[in-house]
Amino acid sequence: MKIQIQRTGFLLLFISVLLLWIPAESIRFDLESGHTKCISEDIKSNSMTVGKYHIVNPNEGHPLPDSHKVTVRVTSAYGNSYHSSEHVTEGHFAFQAVEAGDYMACFFADDNKPSTTVTVDFDWKSGIAAKEWTSVAKKGSVELMEIELKKMLETVQSIHDEMFYLREREEEMQLLNKATNSKMFWFSFLSILVCLSVSGIQLWHLKSFFEKKKLI
């Protein structure tokens, strides 16, 4: 049984490594004039994150129309702003997350008449994917094997941090469940006590009423 559990743990770890090594692709979405679209990303504390975006030119070989501009805001789960650009056709951001949680990147298309549709290409990476390993290789003149070892080390470290993060979240959920169960117990107890008290008062009232009417 213990060997089977260890094998399952190694299998999950291997799958996690494979998922982390899958290269992240940019996303492309359409945005109508006067509308907003938000994209969220769960980022851990002290993780590096980078993003870049640009408006896709609907007419290749021609200048981008003046109507194709967006306003971009990147905020944390606590409402703190990490990036802000107004009426731009492209841009990028990079920061180290101080707060853990869901970060939101919102794109607002300028309101134009007649209404137009803007296509935005957005690439958002965090953690290991946010590190430019090719530039590291060029600057340090390191060999390919060293780069791969660094990638594996960063991947293992990321999995290790993720496991501790999930364990902390699990402990928080357990504490929340215990607190909720305790509150529900006392609420149920008080509800039963109130019901019994009301029933006793009703019985006493009926008994007094029947005695006054000399029915009992």
Secondary structure in CASP SS format (residue, H / E / C, confidence):
PFRMAT SS
TARGET T0000
AUTHOR 0000-0000-0000
METHOD secondary structure of the structure
MODEL  1
M C 1.00
K H 1.00
I H 1.00
Q H 1.00
I H 1.00
Q H 1.00
R H 1.00
T H 1.00
G H 1.00
F H 1.00
L H 1.00
L H 1.00
L H 1.00
F H 1.00
I H 1.00
S H 1.00
V H 1.00
L H 1.00
L H 1.00
L H 1.00
W H 1.00
I C 1.00
P C 1.00
A C 1.00
E C 1.00
S C 1.00
I E 1.00
R E 1.00
F E 1.00
D E 1.00
L E 1.00
E E 1.00
S C 1.00
G C 1.00
H C 1.00
T E 1.00
K E 1.00
C E 1.00
I E 1.00
S E 1.00
E E 1.00
D E 1.00
I E 1.00
K C 1.00
S C 1.00
N C 1.00
S C 1.00
M E 1.00
T E 1.00
V E 1.00
G E 1.00
K E 1.00
Y E 1.00
H E 1.00
I E 1.00
V C 1.00
N C 1.00
P C 1.00
N C 1.00
E C 1.00
G C 1.00
H C 1.00
P C 1.00
L C 1.00
P C 1.00
D C 1.00
S C 1.00
H C 1.00
K C 1.00
V E 1.00
T E 1.00
V E 1.00
R E 1.00
V E 1.00
T E 1.00
S C 1.00
A C 1.00
Y C 1.00
G C 1.00
N C 1.00
S E 1.00
Y E 1.00
H E 1.00
S E 1.00
S E 1.00
E E 1.00
H E 1.00
V E 1.00
T C 1.00
E E 1.00
G E 1.00
H E 1.00
F E 1.00
A E 1.00
F E 1.00
Q E 1.00
A C 1.00
V C 1.00
E C 1.00
A C 1.00
G E 1.00
D E 1.00
Y E 1.00
M E 1.00
A E 1.00
C E 1.00
F E 1.00
F E 1.00
A E 1.00
D C 1.00
D C 1.00
N C 1.00
K C 1.00
P C 1.00
S C 1.00
T C 1.00
T E 1.00
V E 1.00
T E 1.00
V E 1.00
D E 1.00
F E 1.00
D E 1.00
W E 1.00
K E 1.00
S E 1.00
G H 1.00
I H 1.00
A H 1.00
A H 1.00
K C 1.00
E C 1.00
W H 1.00
T H 1.00
S H 1.00
V H 1.00
A H 1.00
K H 1.00
K H 1.00
G H 1.00
S C 1.00
V C 1.00
E C 1.00
L H 1.00
M H 1.00
E H 1.00
I H 1.00
E H 1.00
L H 1.00
K H 1.00
K H 1.00
M H 1.00
L H 1.00
E H 1.00
T H 1.00
V H 1.00
Q H 1.00
S H 1.00
I H 1.00
H H 1.00
D H 1.00
E H 1.00
M H 1.00
F H 1.00
Y H 1.00
L H 1.00
R H 1.00
E H 1.00
R H 1.00
E H 1.00
E H 1.00
E H 1.00
M H 1.00
Q H 1.00
L H 1.00
L H 1.00
N H 1.00
K H 1.00
A H 1.00
T H 1.00
N H 1.00
S H 1.00
K H 1.00
M H 1.00
F H 1.00
W H 1.00
F H 1.00
S H 1.00
F H 1.00
L H 1.00
S H 1.00
I H 1.00
L H 1.00
V H 1.00
C H 1.00
L H 1.00
S H 1.00
V H 1.00
S H 1.00
G H 1.00
I H 1.00
Q H 1.00
L H 1.00
W H 1.00
H H 1.00
L H 1.00
K H 1.00
S H 1.00
F H 1.00
F H 1.00
E H 1.00
K H 1.00
K C 1.00
K C 1.00
L C 1.00
I C 1.00
END
